[in-house]
Every structure is written in C-alpha cells, then in structure tokens.
Amino acid sequence: MPKSCCAVGCSNHNMMGKKFSFFTFPKHPERWKKWVNSVKRVNPDGSDWRPSKLTVLCSEHFLSGRPSTDPTHPDFIPSIFKHIKTDSKSSESKLRRFAAASKRKLHVPSQTPPKKRFPAELPSLFWN
C-alpha cells in the first residue's frame, strides 16, 4: 500500500527511488498532540486537522531519521519542516547535546556521602 508523508510541503512517498522510513503517529495522547501541533496542518475549511490511524510522517522530519521514545531526545517530536527554519549545524548540535547529557547521566557518581568514622579513642572520651 502506498504511503505518503502528511507534512505540509513534503512530497515523499514509498514509491520513490529514495528509501524513506515512515512512522505512524504515537498512541500516547500527549505525545500524539505534540506531533499534530508540530505538523501545523489545518483542514481546507479551517478546522483542526486530525491524522487517521494510517497517517504517516517520513524520516526526513526527524534529526536522526527516526522518532525516539525518550522524552528528552530531540526526536521525541518531529522538528524538521518547511515552515520551520533549520540548518544542519543546529540539528547536529541538538543531537550532540543530547548524547553528552545522556553520557553524563550514565556517569553520575553516587549521591550518598561516605560514612563518617570516629577515631578509636573518641568513644573512650565519652564513657570515662
């Protein structure tokens, strides 16, 4: 079955010579709403646009080429559209910042302070 990207101004479909991945809108209501808002489509009569279960976005609208399930990842919500000015440097820097932040999370030292040890003679001061 042919798939066409739903983004305004995007003519990508799966019958082209180029390989694209296509992604359906998420089922989680809050994330679904964020995806719909990022697409910025309206119906011809001016009413709010709602994607169907078969509506897809192509990989061209994600920095890494696919959506992420991590809410802190820049690709949690599609961000590359014709109505939004983006350059490759800012896209790359978003991915680098995310990778650096993820790396820091993995290497966070323990937050528990070391146990204080009393000198051996200290208790004898109190019990004599």
C-alpha positions as CSV (number, residue, x, y, z in Angstrom):
1,M,0.0,0.0,0.0
2,P,1.5,3.4,-0.9
3,K,2.4,5.7,1.9
4,S,2.8,9.5,1.6
5,C,4.2,11.8,4.2
6,C,1.5,14.0,5.7
7,A,3.8,17.0,6.4
8,V,2.8,20.2,4.5
9,G,5.1,20.7,1.5
10,C,6.6,17.2,1.8
11,S,6.1,15.0,-1.3
12,N,8.0,11.9,0.0
13,H,6.3,8.6,-0.6
14,N,7.4,5.0,-0.5
15,M,7.2,4.6,-4.3
16,M,10.1,6.9,-4.9
17,G,13.6,5.7,-5.8
18,K,14.9,7.0,-2.5
19,K,14.5,4.9,0.7
20,F,12.4,6.6,3.4
21,S,11.1,5.3,6.6
22,F,7.5,6.1,7.6
23,F,6.2,6.4,11.1
24,T,2.6,6.4,12.3
25,F,1.5,9.0,14.9
26,P,2.1,7.8,18.5
27,K,-0.8,6.3,20.5
28,H,0.1,8.2,23.7
29,P,-2.4,11.2,23.8
30,E,0.0,13.9,24.9
31,R,2.7,12.9,22.5
32,W,0.2,12.5,19.7
33,K,-1.0,16.0,20.3
34,K,2.6,17.3,20.2
35,W,3.2,15.6,16.9
36,V,-0.1,17.1,15.5
37,N,0.9,20.5,16.7
38,S,4.4,20.2,15.1
39,V,2.9,19.3,11.7
40,K,0.8,22.5,11.7
41,R,-1.8,21.3,9.3
42,V,-5.4,22.6,9.0
43,N,-8.3,21.3,7.0
44,P,-9.4,23.2,4.0
45,D,-12.4,24.6,5.9
46,G,-10.0,25.9,8.6
47,S,-10.9,23.3,11.2
48,D,-8.3,21.4,13.2
49,W,-6.6,18.6,11.3
50,R,-6.6,15.1,12.8
51,P,-4.5,12.3,11.5
52,S,-6.1,8.9,10.8
53,K,-4.6,5.6,12.0
54,L,-2.8,5.3,8.7
55,T,-1.4,8.8,8.6
56,V,2.4,8.8,8.5
57,L,5.4,11.1,8.7
58,C,8.6,10.3,6.8
59,S,12.1,10.0,8.3
60,E,13.1,13.4,6.8
61,H,11.3,15.2,9.7
62,F,13.5,13.7,12.4
63,L,17.1,14.8,13.2
64,S,18.3,11.2,13.4
65,G,15.9,9.8,10.8
66,R,13.5,8.2,13.3
67,P,11.5,9.1,16.3
68,S,12.8,8.4,19.8
69,T,10.8,7.1,22.8
70,D,13.0,9.1,25.2
71,P,11.1,12.4,26.1
72,T,14.5,14.2,26.5
73,H,15.7,13.3,23.0
74,P,15.3,15.9,20.2
75,D,13.5,13.4,18.0
76,F,10.7,12.7,20.6
77,I,8.7,15.1,18.5
78,P,9.3,15.7,14.7
79,S,11.1,19.1,14.2
80,I,12.2,19.4,10.6
81,F,9.6,21.0,8.4
82,K,9.4,23.6,5.6
83,H,7.6,26.0,7.9
84,I,10.5,25.9,10.4
85,K,13.9,27.3,9.6
86,T,16.6,24.8,10.5
87,D,20.1,24.3,9.4
88,S,22.2,21.2,9.6
89,K,24.6,22.7,12.2
90,S,21.8,23.3,14.7
91,S,20.4,19.8,14.1
92,E,23.8,18.3,14.7
93,S,24.3,20.3,17.8
94,K,21.0,19.2,19.3
95,L,22.0,15.6,18.8
96,R,25.5,16.2,20.2
97,R,24.0,17.9,23.3
98,F,21.6,15.1,23.9
99,A,24.4,12.5,23.6
100,A,26.5,14.4,26.0
101,A,23.7,14.8,28.5
102,S,22.9,11.0,28.2
103,K,26.6,10.2,28.8
104,R,26.6,12.4,31.9
105,K,23.5,10.6,33.3
106,L,25.3,7.3,33.0
107,H,28.4,8.5,34.8
108,V,26.8,10.4,37.8
109,P,28.7,9.4,41.0
110,S,26.7,8.2,43.9
111,Q,24.9,10.9,45.8
112,T,25.3,9.2,49.2
113,P,28.0,10.8,51.4
114,P,30.7,8.5,52.7
115,K,30.2,7.2,56.3
116,K,32.0,9.2,59.0
117,R,34.3,7.1,61.0
118,F,35.1,8.1,64.6
119,P,38.7,7.7,65.8
120,A,39.2,4.7,68.1
121,E,39.9,7.0,71.1
122,L,36.8,9.2,70.7
123,P,34.3,6.8,72.3
124,S,36.6,6.5,75.4
125,L,36.4,10.3,75.9
126,F,32.6,10.0,76.4
127,W,32.4,6.9,78.5
128,N,35.1,7.6,81.1
